Amino acid sequence: MSARSRSGGWVERPMASAITASTAPPSGAKHSVLLLRRANDYLAAALRARYHVLSFYDSGEPLPAFLAASAAAEPEPPRAALVVGGGAIRVDTAFLDAAPYLRCVVTTSAGLDHVDLAECACRGVLVAGAGEVFSTDVADHAVGLLIDVLRKVSAADRYVRRGLWPVQGQGDYPLGSKLGGKRVGIIGLGNIGSSIARRLKAFGCVIQYHSRRPKDTVSFKYFPDVTSLATESDVLIVACALNAQTQHIVNMEVLEALGEDGVVVNIARGGNIDEAALIRALKGGEIAGAGLDVFEKEPEVPTDFFSMDNVVLTAHEAVFTTESRSDLCDLMIGNLEAFFDGLLGMERVVLPFSKMITTDDMGGRSLGLSCTHKSPSWMQSKASSII
C-alpha cells in the first residue's frame, strides 16, 4: 500500500497486522527499547513508564559491548532504538551488524544524515524522524541569528558589559545594517526553509532560493545553483539536508560570490559549509559576518570564531525550546507506540520493500537499493501482502 507521508513524500506501508504480531512481547511485559542519547528527565520518565529502557550512557560500556549485551535483554531483545542526530552514534552498516535485533530506529532530529537509510531499508528497519516539530523554532532562531549579526546585538552587549560605553561613547561603535529590503537567498526550501521565508518576507526582505527543483507553490525567484544565488543575494541562509550533494555546498567560490557585505546563517548541518573556507573569508573580509548554530565537528568549535565580533555562535540549540522539548517527547513516544502497536501514522517514515524510495527526508534523493542482507523472516512473510 502506498501513502503520502506528512512530509509529502510517498512511502510504502506494510500491513499493520504483520508488524503487530512480530513485535508483541510476552503477556504483561514491557517492550525493550535502546536509548542511545542523553535524555532529559521528562523524556526519560516517559520512556521508562512505558518501556524497559536500556540506556547506553547509563551503562558505562563501549557501544559494541552495550549492543551485544542488549541482545540478551529480557523479556525480549530490543526491537526499537531512540537515537539523536548530530551525535557520535551513526546508524550505519557496522551499527546494524552489531544490533541485528532492531526493527525500528526513532531519531529525535528532523535531519537523517546520521542514518544509512538504504541499509535500513535493505534490512527491514523502519526509520522515523522528528518531522515538523522543530520547524518554527529553527526558523525563529535563524531570523534571530540574522538580526543579531546585522544589528550587532551580541557585539553591542559585550561592548556594554566591558564598560566601554561611558569611555568610548556611541560615536565610535560601528553601525549595523537594516534587515528590511535585504535579498535573502535560502538554500533548501523545505519545511524549515519555507518557515524562514515567511518570516523574512514579513520583514520586507526579498526572498529567493535554491533547491533540487523549482517549487510550483511559491513565487520566489529560483536559482539552479548556489553560486548564482549568492551573487544575487545579500544574505545566504542554509536550511538544506546534509548528504553527498550538499556537503560543503557553501564553499569559497560561493562566499566570494556573496561578497564583502554578505552574511551567512547556518541552522542546517555543520558539514553544509566548508568551515575552513568560511574562516578564511571572514578573516580576509570577503564576507561581512556569519550566524552559526551548527559546526562540522560538534561539539568542538574552531577557536578562530571566538575573537570575531561579526560572528554569532550558538550550540546547536535552534531546535530547543521549552515547547519543542515537550512536543518532541510526545512525538517520540507516539512513534514508538505506532511501531509497537502496528499503527503506521509515524512522522517521516521510511519503510522497506520499495525498489526505489523517495521522501523529502532524504533531500529528494532516490535510494537505489542493492541489498546484501535478507529482510528478517517475519518481514519476508508479509511482503506478498503489500500492494
N, C-alpha and C positions, 0 to 999 in steps of 0.2 A: 504494500500500500504506500503511495506517495502522498506527502502532505507538506504544506508550506510551513516552515518554522516561523517563529516570531521575528526572526531576523530577516525574513524574506526569502531565504534560500530553500530549495527543495531537498528533502531528506527522505530516505526510505524508512518506513516504520514496520517492524515485525509485529506479529500478533501478540497481544498483551498476555494471553494465557500461557504461552510458552515461557516468557520471561518470569511470570509469577511463579510457575511451577518450579523453575530452575533455581529460584532464589529463596524459597521458603525454608526457614530454619526449623529445627526441632520444635515441637509444640511448647509454647510458653517461653522460649528462649529469645534473646535479642540477637539481631544480626550483628556481625562483626564489621567494623569499619576502620580502615587505616587513616590515621590523622597525621599528615605529613607537612603540617605547617604549625606555627605557633598561634594558638587560638586565644582570643580574649575570653574573659570569664563568662560572658554572655553566651558566646558560641560554644565554648567547652561544656557548659552546663546543659545547653540544649541538646548537644550531641549525646552526652552521657545519659541523659534522661530517656533516650530512645534506643541507643545502640551500645554494644560492647566495643568501647573505643580502645584501639591500640595506637598509642601516641609515640611517634618516632623521637621527638625531642625530649619526652619524659623517660624514654628507655635508656638513654645514655650509650646506646650501641651504635657502631658504624651502620650505615644504611644497608649494605648487603647482609650483615648478620641479622638486622632487625627484620628485613623482608623474609629471610629464610626461617626465622623463628616464628613469624606470623603464620606460616603455612600450617603450623600445628595448633593454632588457636582453637579453643572450644567455645561454643558447641560446633563451630564451622570455621573454615578459613575465611578471611575477609573477602567479600565479593566486590567491595567498593572502596575507593580511596579518595580522600579530600586533600587536594594539593593547592599550592599558591603559585601564582605566576611571578616571573622575575626573580625567583629564588634559586637556591643551589640545586634543587632536585628537578631533573628533567625526566619526563615520561617518554623514554626512548626505548630502543631495542634492548639495551642492557637492563634497564629497569624492568621491562615487561618479561624478559627472560628470568629475572630474579623473583618475579611475582606473577607466576602463570595462573594463579587462582583468581586474579582480578577480572571483573567483567564490566566495571564502570569506573570512570575517573571523573570526579566532580572538581572543577577548579574554581577558585574564588576570584579569578580575573576574567575580564572580557577578552583580552588577547590570548591566543593559544599557541604562541611561538615556543612555549616550553613543552608542548605535547606533540609527539610524532603522530599526526592524525592518520596517515596512511598505514603505519604499523598497527595502530589501534584497530583500524577498520579490518585489516587482514586477520587480526586475532579475535575479532568479535567483541572488542571492548568499546562500550559506549563512552562518549565524552560529552559532558555538559559544562557550559561556561556561565559567566555571570550575566550574560545578556545585556540589557539596557539599564541595569541597576545603577551604574556609575555615570551614565551619560551626562546628566545635568550637573552633577558635582564636578566632573572633569572639565566640562565646558565653562563653568563658573571660574574654576581655577585657572584655566587658560587665559580667560579675559583678565583675571586679576594679575597674572604674571605680566601680561602685555601692558596693562596700565601702569604697573609698578616700574617696569623698565622705561617706558616712555616718559612718565612723570617723575621718575627718580624717587619714588616713595621710600624704599628701603634705604637708599643712599642718603636721603634727607633725614631719615630717622637717626642714622648713625651720626650725621653732622650735628644734630641737636644733642644727642646723648654725649658726644665728646666735648660739649661745652663750646663749640666753635661759633655758634650764632652770636653771642654777645661780643665775641672777639673780632670776628671777620664780618659780621652782618650778613644781610641777604644779597648785597650787591655783587659779592664775589662768587656766590653759589651759581653753578651752571643751570640754565633754564632747561626744562623738559620740553617735550613735544606733545601736541594735542593728538587725541585719538580720532576724533571726527574727521572724515574725509580721507583717512588712510586707505590705501589699496592693500587689502589683506588677501594673500594667497594661501589657501588651505590645501594641504596635501592629504587627501583622503576624506571624501565627503560621505562617510557612513553616519551612524547614529551620533557619535560624538562630534564629528566634523560639522554635521548639519546643525547641531545644537549651538556650536560655536558661531556658525554663520548667522543664525537667527539673532543671537545676542549682539554681535558686532554690527549687523545691519541696523539694529535699533540705535546704535551709537553714531550712525551716519557714515559707516565705513563702506567702501566699495568692495564687494566680495567676488572673488574669482577662485578657481580651484583646478587641481589636477587629480584625476583618479584613473582607474583602469579604462573607463569609457565615459562619455558624456552622460549626464543624468537628465532624463526627459522631464523630471518633476521639478526642476529648478531653472531659473532664468539667468543664473550667474554665468559669467564667461568661463568657458572650458579651455584648458591648455593641455595639449597632448604630451608635454614633457615638463619636468620640473625646472629646468634651466630657463625656458621661455617664460614660465610662470614667475620665476624670481626676477627676471628682467623687468617685468611689468608690475612688480609689487613693492610696497614699502615694508611689508611685514610678511614673514612666512610662518605659518603655524603647522606643525607636524602632527597629524592625527590619524595616521595610517597604521595598519598591522605591520609587524616585523616578519619578513620572510626573505627568501633569497633575492627577490626582485627589489625589495625596499631596504635591504641592508646598505647603509651609507647612501641613501637616496639624496641626502643633503651633503654634498662634498665641496671641495674648494671651488670647483667650477660654478656651482650653484651659489655659493656665498659671494663670490666675486660678481656674479650676475645681479645679486640682490643689492650690492653697492654699499657705500660708506655710510649712508643714512639708514640702512636697513636693520631690522630687528628679527631675530629668530626666536620662536617659542616652541618647546617640545614637551608634549604631555603624552606621547605615544610610548616608544621604547628607546632606550639609550642608543641602541645599535642603528637606529634610523639616521643618525647624524655621525659623520666622521668627526669624532671628538678632537683628534689631533689637528685636523684642518680648521675646526671651529676656534680652537685656542690660537692658532696662527692668525686667523682672520681678525680675531678680537685684538690681539696684541699689535697687529700691523695696521689696524684702523680700516680694514676692508669692509667691516660692518660696524654698526653703532652699538649693538648690545644684544643680550640674549636672556631669555627666561627659561630655566630648565628644571623640570621636575623628575627627569629620568636620566640615567647615565649608563655608559657601556659596561662598567664593571662594578655595579652596585654591590654593597654599599660604599665602595671606595669611590671617591670623587677627586678628580685631578686638582691638586693644590693650586695650580695656576689660576683657577677661577676665584680663589679666596680673596685675592688682592684687587679684583676688578670691580669697581663701583658700578659699572654698566652691566653687570650680570646679577640676576636674581636666582637664587638656588632654593629648591625645596626637596624634601627627602621622599620622593615618590609617594606623595601624600594627596595628590589631586583627587583620588577616588574616595578618600576617607573623610566622612562627616559623621556626626552622631546618628543622623538619619540613615545614611547609606550603610553604616555598620549593622544597624538593626534590620534593614531591608535585605542586606546580603545574607545575614544569618537565616532569615526566613526563607530566602530562595535556596540556599544550600540544603537546608533541611527538607524543603519541598522537592528538590531534585533527587535527593537520596530516597525519600519516600516514594517518589514517582518510579524510580528504578526498582526498589524492592517490592512495591505493590503492583508493578506491571502497568502503571499509568504512564503514558508516553507524552505528557504535556510538558516535558522538560524544556527549559530555555536552552537554545543553542545546542541542539543535539546532532551529533554525527553518528550515524549507525552503519553497520556493515552491510554487505550483500549488494551494494551498488558497484557496478563496474567503474563508473565514474561518479564521484561525489563532489558536488559544488555547493558551497554555502558562503554567505557573507563573512562568516567567521574566519575563513581561510583566505580572505582578501580576494575572493572570486577565483581562486586557483582551483583547477580541476586536479583531482588526485588519480592519476593512472595507476591502478593498484596491480602490483606484481607480488602476489603473496607467496611467502616461503613457509608460512605456518598455517596449518589447517585450523579452521574455527573449531571450538570445542563441540563435542558430540551433541549437546543439547541445542546449540545454535544450528548445527547441520540438520538436525531433525526437523526444525521448523522452517528451513529455507524454502521448502516446497509450498508453504502456506503464504508466502509473500507474493503479493500481486504486483 
